[in-house]
Amino acid sequence: MKKVRILFTGGGTGGHLYPLIAVAQNVKELQPGAEILFIGSKTRIEAKAVPAAGFDFKAVTVTGIPRRIGMELIKFPFVFTYSIINALAILMKFRPDAAVGSGAYISAPGIIASKLLGAKIVLLEQNSFPGVTTKLLQRFASEIHISFSETVKYFKDKSKVYHTGNPVRPGMEMHSKADGLKSFGLSPEKPALLVLGGSLGAAKINQAIASITPELTSKGIQVIWQAGERYFKEFSHLSGESCKVLPFIDDMGSAYAACSLLVARAGATTIAEIAALGIPSVLVPSPNVANNHQYFNAKSLADGNAAMLLTDDEVDSKLLDCVVKTVNDQSVLSELSDNIRKFSFPEAGRKIAERLFILGGEIR
């Protein structure tokens, strides 16, 4: 039986990386002999997270399209061409049968180089509104796997688009609530609010949580707060018996199990995880992302009564009341939990992995 060689490329953020890792894990479960290589930036999350997950990683020089006119924009075509040559030099040895890109600009050199070498191309689009990279690379793709049904309208050739869902990384299985709370040194008798702002943190969410934490804890609401690496020192003084401020949470399974309600940005990977686990949430979309895609992600859920939506402009004035009312209303929590599960695709990673074997030439 032919061993399939599959390239995974993308990253920059966990939202673009973890779905790739999830698919790669499923590939290995289905065919342990499959050969897998990741390429990405040596300065972003993938450089550490991919080897930690047990996969080979090679770095390429890559940069996004500058958004301002200047020397960086003039240099961009030359830098991007070098990135493709850099990727080709790596892939000439690996010779992938199939290549998977996650939509980030970091994936473009690897996808183009793989296409030049004859590999089948699969794109993953996590957001409801597809990013520039996905739209530019769609012509090369054999298949495009999307997370939201409405995303199909943005692609030219709809026959290659599959509503498969967003793959969820391993380790998200729910523990018991008591064990989850215990792992953070919190009381099993009180509800807990989980606050996430991405791996780096979210300034607006952090500031809003800092202003309401004393009132939350006085009302018996515990807080598990991932402030992010860049903001941890600023807010670490608020950590105490009922509030745990952390730079980063490694054990997300325990964190999700412990929480009664989540406050987070509306990244597609966060949405996929909370949908799989049925986590009630208040989503605060980041306004600082391309095409405002987080707002459209959150609105898709809010329209289905599967999450609550607050904008950055609303979070200061409305977050406290929203959290207090919701966390103490079991009927609302149950309804949000039931409805968000409808957006879950637990087999997404396995289905995409199976398609890769077929596209890569191994009919299983």
C-alpha positions as CSV (number, residue, x, y, z in Angstrom):
1,M,0.0,0.0,0.0
2,K,1.3,3.4,-1.0
3,K,2.3,5.7,1.8
4,V,0.7,9.0,1.4
5,R,2.8,12.2,2.0
6,I,0.8,15.1,3.2
7,L,1.9,18.7,3.7
8,F,0.2,20.9,6.2
9,T,0.8,24.6,6.0
10,G,-0.6,27.6,7.9
11,G,-0.5,29.2,11.4
12,G,0.3,32.6,12.7
13,T,-2.5,32.1,15.2
14,G,-4.0,29.1,17.0
15,G,-7.1,29.5,15.0
16,H,-5.3,28.8,11.7
17,L,-3.0,26.1,13.2
18,Y,-5.0,23.9,15.5
19,P,-7.5,22.7,12.8
20,L,-4.4,21.5,10.8
21,I,-3.1,19.6,13.8
22,A,-6.5,18.1,14.3
23,V,-6.6,16.8,10.7
24,A,-3.0,15.5,10.9
25,Q,-3.8,13.6,14.1
26,N,-6.7,12.0,12.3
27,V,-4.5,11.1,9.4
28,K,-2.1,9.3,11.8
29,E,-4.9,7.5,13.5
30,L,-6.3,6.2,10.1
31,Q,-2.9,5.4,8.6
32,P,0.1,5.4,11.0
33,G,2.5,5.1,8.1
34,A,1.4,8.3,6.4
35,E,4.3,10.8,6.1
36,I,3.4,14.3,7.4
37,L,5.3,17.6,7.2
38,F,4.3,21.0,8.5
39,I,5.8,24.2,7.1
40,G,5.3,27.7,8.5
41,S,7.0,30.7,10.1
42,K,9.8,30.2,12.5
43,T,8.6,33.2,14.6
44,R,4.9,32.3,15.0
45,I,3.0,29.8,17.1
46,E,3.5,26.9,14.7
47,A,7.2,26.7,15.3
48,K,6.6,25.5,18.9
49,A,3.2,23.9,18.7
50,V,3.8,21.6,15.8
51,P,6.9,19.8,17.2
52,A,5.1,19.7,20.6
53,A,2.3,17.8,18.8
54,G,4.8,15.3,17.5
55,F,5.0,16.4,13.8
56,D,8.0,17.4,11.7
57,F,8.3,21.2,11.1
58,K,10.3,23.2,8.7
59,A,10.4,27.0,8.6
60,V,10.0,29.2,5.5
61,T,10.5,32.9,5.1
62,V,7.1,34.4,4.6
63,T,5.4,37.8,4.9
64,G,1.8,39.1,4.5
65,I,0.8,41.8,1.9
66,P,1.7,45.2,3.4
67,R,-1.5,47.3,3.8
68,R,0.3,50.7,3.3
69,I,2.1,52.0,0.2
70,G,5.8,52.2,0.8
71,M,9.0,50.2,0.5
72,E,7.6,47.1,2.1
73,L,4.9,47.0,-0.6
74,I,7.5,47.5,-3.4
75,K,9.6,44.7,-1.9
76,F,6.7,42.3,-1.4
77,P,6.7,40.6,-4.8
78,F,10.4,39.8,-4.5
79,V,10.0,38.5,-0.9
80,F,7.0,36.4,-1.8
81,T,8.8,34.9,-4.8
82,Y,11.6,34.0,-2.5
83,S,9.2,32.4,-0.1
84,I,7.9,30.1,-2.9
85,I,11.4,29.2,-3.9
86,N,12.2,28.5,-0.2
87,A,9.1,26.2,0.0
88,L,10.0,24.5,-3.2
89,A,13.5,23.7,-2.0
90,I,11.9,21.9,1.0
91,L,9.2,20.1,-0.9
92,M,11.4,18.9,-3.7
93,K,12.7,16.4,-1.2
94,F,9.3,15.7,0.5
95,R,7.2,15.5,-2.7
96,P,3.7,15.7,-1.1
97,D,0.8,13.9,-2.7
98,A,-1.6,16.4,-1.0
99,A,-1.2,19.7,0.7
100,V,-3.6,21.3,3.2
101,G,-3.7,25.1,3.8
102,S,-5.6,26.8,6.6
103,G,-6.3,30.1,5.0
104,A,-3.6,32.2,6.7
105,Y,-1.1,34.1,4.4
106,I,1.6,31.8,5.9
107,S,0.1,29.0,3.9
108,A,0.4,30.6,0.5
109,P,4.0,29.7,-0.4
110,G,3.6,26.0,0.6
111,I,0.3,25.7,-1.3
112,I,1.7,27.2,-4.5
113,A,4.9,25.2,-4.3
114,S,2.9,22.0,-3.7
115,K,0.7,22.8,-6.7
116,L,3.8,23.3,-8.9
117,L,5.0,19.8,-7.8
118,G,1.6,18.2,-8.8
119,A,0.1,17.8,-5.3
120,K,-3.7,17.8,-4.8
121,I,-4.7,21.0,-2.8
122,V,-7.2,21.1,0.0
123,L,-8.1,24.4,1.7
124,L,-9.7,24.8,5.1
125,E,-11.7,28.0,5.7
126,Q,-12.6,28.4,9.4
127,N,-14.5,31.7,9.2
128,S,-17.9,32.5,7.9
129,F,-16.4,35.2,5.6
130,P,-13.4,33.7,3.8
131,G,-10.0,35.4,4.0
132,V,-8.0,36.9,1.2
133,T,-5.6,34.0,1.1
134,T,-8.3,31.4,0.7
135,K,-10.0,33.4,-2.1
136,L,-6.7,33.8,-3.9
137,L,-5.8,30.2,-3.7
138,Q,-9.2,28.7,-4.5
139,R,-8.2,28.2,-8.2
140,F,-5.6,25.7,-7.1
141,A,-7.8,23.7,-4.8
142,S,-9.4,20.3,-5.5
143,E,-11.5,20.8,-2.4
144,I,-12.4,23.6,0.0
145,H,-13.8,22.6,3.4
146,I,-15.8,25.3,5.2
147,S,-17.2,25.7,8.8
148,F,-20.3,27.8,8.1
149,S,-22.9,26.9,5.5
150,E,-23.3,30.5,4.3
151,T,-19.6,30.6,3.3
152,V,-20.2,28.7,0.1
153,K,-21.6,31.8,-1.7
154,Y,-18.2,33.5,-1.7
155,F,-16.5,30.9,-3.9
156,K,-16.6,30.8,-7.7
157,D,-16.7,27.0,-8.1
158,K,-19.2,25.8,-5.6
159,S,-18.8,22.1,-6.7
160,K,-15.5,21.9,-4.8
161,V,-16.9,23.4,-1.6
162,Y,-17.8,21.0,1.3
163,H,-19.6,22.1,4.5
164,T,-17.5,19.7,6.7
165,G,-17.1,21.9,9.8
166,N,-14.0,23.1,11.7
167,P,-11.8,20.2,13.0
168,V,-11.2,20.3,16.8
169,R,-7.8,19.6,18.2
170,P,-7.5,16.5,20.5
171,G,-7.6,16.9,24.3
172,M,-10.9,18.8,24.3
173,E,-12.8,16.0,25.9
174,M,-14.8,17.3,28.9
175,H,-13.8,16.4,32.4
176,S,-16.2,16.7,35.3
177,K,-17.0,20.2,36.4
178,A,-15.7,19.4,39.9
179,D,-12.4,18.1,38.6
180,G,-12.1,21.1,36.3
181,L,-12.6,23.6,39.1
182,K,-10.3,21.6,41.4
183,S,-7.5,21.8,38.8
184,F,-7.6,25.6,39.1
185,G,-8.0,25.6,42.9
186,L,-11.6,26.8,42.8
187,S,-14.7,25.9,44.8
188,P,-17.0,23.3,43.3
189,E,-19.9,25.0,45.0
190,K,-19.7,28.2,42.9
191,P,-20.1,29.0,39.2
192,A,-17.0,30.0,37.2
193,L,-16.6,32.5,34.4
194,L,-13.9,31.5,31.9
195,V,-12.3,34.5,30.0
196,L,-10.3,33.9,26.9
197,G,-8.8,36.5,24.6
198,G,-6.7,34.3,22.4
199,S,-3.1,33.2,23.0
200,L,-1.8,36.7,23.2
201,G,-4.8,38.2,25.0
202,A,-7.4,40.9,24.1
203,A,-6.9,44.3,25.6
204,K,-10.6,45.3,25.5
205,I,-11.8,42.1,27.2
206,N,-9.0,42.3,29.7
207,Q,-9.9,45.9,30.7
208,A,-13.6,45.1,31.0
209,I,-13.0,42.0,33.1
210,A,-10.6,43.9,35.4
211,S,-13.2,46.5,36.1
212,I,-15.9,44.0,37.0
213,T,-13.9,41.2,38.7
214,P,-14.4,42.6,42.3
215,E,-18.2,42.7,41.8
216,L,-18.3,39.3,40.2
217,T,-16.4,37.6,43.0
218,S,-18.5,39.5,45.6
219,K,-21.6,37.9,44.0
220,G,-20.0,34.4,44.3
221,I,-18.9,34.1,40.7
222,Q,-15.4,32.7,40.3
223,V,-13.1,33.7,37.4
224,I,-10.6,31.8,35.3
225,W,-8.9,34.4,33.2
226,Q,-6.4,33.9,30.4
227,A,-5.1,37.4,30.1
228,G,-2.5,36.5,27.5
229,E,1.3,36.7,27.5
230,R,1.5,40.4,26.8
231,Y,-1.1,41.5,29.4
232,F,-0.4,39.1,32.2
233,K,1.8,41.3,34.3
234,E,-0.7,44.2,34.0
235,F,-3.5,42.2,35.6
236,S,-1.8,39.5,37.6
237,H,-2.4,41.5,40.9
238,L,-6.1,40.6,40.6
239,S,-5.4,36.9,41.0
240,G,-6.6,35.5,44.3
241,E,-8.8,32.9,45.9
242,S,-11.7,33.4,43.6
243,C,-9.9,34.7,40.5
244,K,-7.1,32.9,38.7
245,V,-5.3,35.2,36.2
246,L,-3.0,33.2,33.9
247,P,-0.8,34.1,30.9
248,F,-1.9,31.0,29.0
249,I,-4.0,28.0,29.7
250,D,-2.5,24.7,28.5
251,D,-5.2,22.4,29.8
252,M,-8.2,23.7,27.9
253,G,-10.2,20.6,28.6
254,S,-10.2,21.4,32.3
255,A,-10.9,25.0,31.7
256,Y,-14.0,24.3,29.6
257,A,-15.2,21.7,32.1
258,A,-14.9,24.2,35.0
259,C,-16.8,27.1,33.4
260,S,-20.5,27.8,33.6
261,L,-20.1,30.6,31.1
262,L,-17.4,31.7,28.7
263,V,-16.4,35.2,27.6
264,A,-14.2,35.2,24.5
265,R,-13.3,36.5,21.1
266,A,-15.2,34.9,18.2
267,G,-12.3,33.1,16.5
268,A,-13.5,30.1,14.5
269,T,-11.4,27.6,16.5
270,T,-12.9,28.8,19.8
271,I,-16.3,28.5,18.3
272,A,-15.7,24.9,17.0
273,E,-14.4,23.9,20.5
274,I,-17.3,25.4,22.4
275,A,-19.8,24.0,19.9
276,A,-18.3,20.5,20.4
277,L,-18.6,20.8,24.1
278,G,-21.8,22.8,24.4
279,I,-20.3,25.7,26.2
280,P,-22.6,28.8,26.8
281,S,-20.8,31.9,25.8
282,V,-20.7,35.7,25.4
283,L,-18.7,36.4,22.3
284,V,-17.0,39.8,21.8
285,P,-15.7,39.8,18.2
286,S,-12.3,41.4,17.6
287,P,-12.7,44.4,15.3
288,N,-9.0,44.2,14.3
289,V,-9.3,41.2,11.9
290,A,-9.6,41.1,8.1
291,N,-13.1,41.6,6.7
292,N,-14.5,41.8,10.3
293,H,-14.9,38.0,10.0
294,Q,-15.2,37.4,13.8
295,Y,-18.4,39.5,13.9
296,F,-19.9,37.4,11.2
297,N,-18.8,34.2,13.0
298,A,-20.5,35.4,16.2
299,K,-23.6,36.7,14.4
300,S,-24.2,33.3,12.9
301,L,-24.4,31.9,16.4
302,A,-26.4,34.8,17.9
303,D,-29.0,34.5,15.1
304,G,-29.5,30.9,16.2
305,N,-29.7,31.8,19.9
306,A,-26.5,29.7,20.3
307,A,-24.4,32.5,21.9
308,M,-24.7,36.1,23.1
309,L,-23.0,38.8,21.1
310,L,-21.5,42.0,22.5
311,T,-19.4,44.4,20.4
312,D,-16.2,46.0,21.7
313,D,-18.2,49.3,22.1
314,E,-20.8,47.5,24.3
315,V,-18.6,45.4,26.5
316,D,-17.7,48.0,29.1
317,S,-21.4,48.9,29.8
318,K,-23.1,45.6,29.3
319,L,-20.8,42.8,30.2
320,L,-21.4,42.7,34.0
321,D,-25.1,42.6,33.8
322,C,-25.0,40.0,31.0
323,V,-22.7,37.7,33.0
324,V,-24.5,38.0,36.3
325,K,-28.0,37.4,34.8
326,T,-26.9,34.5,32.5
327,V,-24.7,32.6,34.9
328,N,-27.5,32.5,37.5
329,D,-30.2,31.4,35.0
330,Q,-30.0,27.7,34.3
331,S,-32.7,27.7,31.7
332,V,-30.7,30.2,29.6
333,L,-27.5,28.3,30.1
334,S,-29.2,25.1,29.0
335,E,-30.7,26.7,25.9
336,L,-27.4,28.2,24.8
337,S,-25.7,24.9,25.4
338,D,-28.2,22.9,23.4
339,N,-28.3,25.4,20.5
340,I,-24.5,25.7,20.1
341,R,-24.2,22.0,19.8
342,K,-26.1,22.2,16.6
343,F,-23.1,24.0,15.1
344,S,-20.7,21.1,16.0
345,F,-19.1,18.8,13.5
346,P,-17.3,16.2,15.6
347,E,-16.3,14.1,12.6
348,A,-14.8,17.0,10.6
349,G,-11.2,16.1,11.2
350,R,-11.7,12.5,10.3
351,K,-13.7,13.3,7.1
352,I,-11.1,15.6,5.8
353,A,-8.4,13.1,6.6
354,E,-10.3,10.4,4.6
355,R,-10.6,12.8,1.7
356,L,-6.8,13.4,1.8
357,F,-6.1,9.7,1.4
358,I,-8.4,9.5,-1.7
359,L,-6.9,12.7,-3.2
360,G,-3.4,11.6,-2.4
361,G,-3.8,8.4,-4.3
362,E,-4.4,5.8,-1.6
363,I,-7.9,4.3,-2.0
364,R,-8.7,2.9,1.4
